[in-house]
Amino acid sequence: MPAPDEAATMTVDLPDDTTIVITRAVQAPRALVFAAWTEPVHLRNWLLGPDGWSMPVCEVDLRPGGAWKYGYRNDASGEEFSLQGGFVEISPPERLVTTESWGPGWPEALNTLVLTESGGKTTMTLTISYPSKEVRDKVIATGMAGGVEVSYDRMEKYLAGVDGKGRERGG
C-alpha cells in the first residue's frame, strides 16, 4: 500500500461529448485486478460505491454474450437498485468490454476496461461511452465519479489483503 502522502489519484476526463474516461492505479498485479473485476467473490468486497451499501445480488456469466447483474442495498434505509449488462469482449488479464444499463430511463452504455501493469502496480483505464452528451451529463450529475473513487479506494485496500491466487490472506 502506498504511504498516505503517496495516495493514488483517480482522474476523470471527458475527451468528447459522449465519453467519460476514468483512470486509477492500484498496488496489485494485473491478473488479480482482472479477477477483482470479474469474480463475484471479489466484486462484493469493493464495487459498492459510497459507504453503507452492500451487494446482495452479484451474478456473472463471464463469457462473450454472457450477462451480469449487480443488486445493491443501502443497509441503513433499505433502498435498492440494480445494474445489469452483458459481456462483449473478455481478454484476460488486459481487457474487458461490457454493456451497462442502470434501468428504466437510462440508455445502455459501453464500458471498455484496459489494465496495464508496471512494477506490481496496475493502471485501470475505464472508458464509458454513452449514446449522447445529455445522457453522459446526466450520469455525471448523479455523482457517479465520487462513488467510483470510493470503490477504487476500497478495491485497493481489499486487494492488499488478497494473495496472488485471489485468496484472502490469513484465511
N, C-alpha and C positions, 0 to 999 in steps of 0.2 A: 504494500500500500504506500502511496506517496505520502510524504510528510504534509501537514496542513498547509505549509507555505508553498507546496508544490501541487495543490489541489487541481484536479482535472477540470478543464473548461469545456463546456459544450458550446458550439456555435450553431446559430440558426441563420441560414441565408435564403434569400428569395431571388434566385437567378433569373426568373422570368415571371410572367403573370399567373402561372398555374402551378408553380413548383415550390416546395419547401425542401431544403437540404439541411439535415441535422448531422453534425459531426461531433464525435466524442471518442477519446481514447480511454481504455481501461487496462489496468495492470493484470493481464491474463492472456494465456495462449489462445490463438485464433480458433483452434478446434473446440476448446471449452466455451468460448464466446458463441460459436455457432450452435453448440448444444444448448446453451442458455436460451437462445432464440427459438429453438425448435422442439424441445422436450418439456412436457408438462411438469415433470419433477422439478425443473429449474424455473420455468416461466412463472409458476405460482409463488415463487420466492422473491421476484423482483419486478415483474411487469404489472405494477399496481397503481401507478400514478400517485396522487397525494396520499399522505399518511391517513390511516383509518379505513382503507379499502382492502378487501380480500377478493380472491378469485375462486369461488366455489365451483365454477364450470371452466374446464380447460380441456378442450377436445382438439386433437391434432392428428390428421391423416396425412402424414408427411410423404407426399408423392405428387408429381405433376398431375394436376386435375383433382387432387385431394382437397378437402376443406378443413378449416379451422374455425373454432368458436371459443370466445372467452366471455364468461359471465361474471360480472363484478357486483359486489355488495358493499355498501357503506355500513360498517359494523356498528356505528352509533345510531344512524337514522333508519337503517333498513332499506334505503334506496337501492335500486338495482338497475343495471343496464347491461347490454351485451354488444360485442363487436364480432363480426364474422367476415369470412372471406375464403379465398382459395389459393392454392399453391400453383404458380405459373412456371417457375424455374427453381430447381434446387441443385446447387453446385457446391457441396461441402468441401472444404470449410470456408469458401470465399464469397459465395453469392447466394442470395435468396430473394426471389421475386414473388410477391403476393398481391392479391387484391384485398381491399378492406372496405367494409360498409359499417357505418355507425347506426344503421337502421332507417326507419321511415323518415323522409325529408332530407336524407343525406345521400348524395350520389356516391358511386363506387370510386375509390382511389386506387392507384397502382403504386406499390411500395417496392423499391429496389434497395436492398441492403448489401453493401460491399464491405468485407472485412479484410484489412491488411495488417500484417504483423511485422514488428521490428523490435528486436531486443526484449522479447517477452511481453510487449505491450501491443494491444490490438486496437486499431482505429476502426470505429464503426462509422460508416457514411450511409445514412438513410435518406434516400431521395423519394419524396412523396409527390405524385403527380395527380392533380385534380382536373375535372373537366372544364373549369372556368375560374377566372380571377375572383368572382363573387363567392364561389364555394371555398376556394383557398383562404380568402379573407375571413369568411365565417368560421372556418376551422381555427385560424389564428386567434380570433376574438374569443374563443372558448377558454383560452389559457392553456391549450394543449402543450405548449413548449415547456411550461413550468412543470406539468405532470411528467413529461418525458425526462426532464432534468432530474427530478426526484427519483424516477425509476432507474435511470442510468447510475445515479449515485448508489442506489440500493443494489443494483446489479454488481457493481464493483466490490462493495462490502461483502455481498453474498459469495461471489466467486473467490474472494480471498480465503474463504473457509471451505472450498471445494478442491479436491486433489485433481491431478491431471486426467484422471479417468472419470471425472464427474461425480465422485462420491464425496459426501461431506466428511471433512477431516474429523477424526476422533469419534466417528460414528460407525 
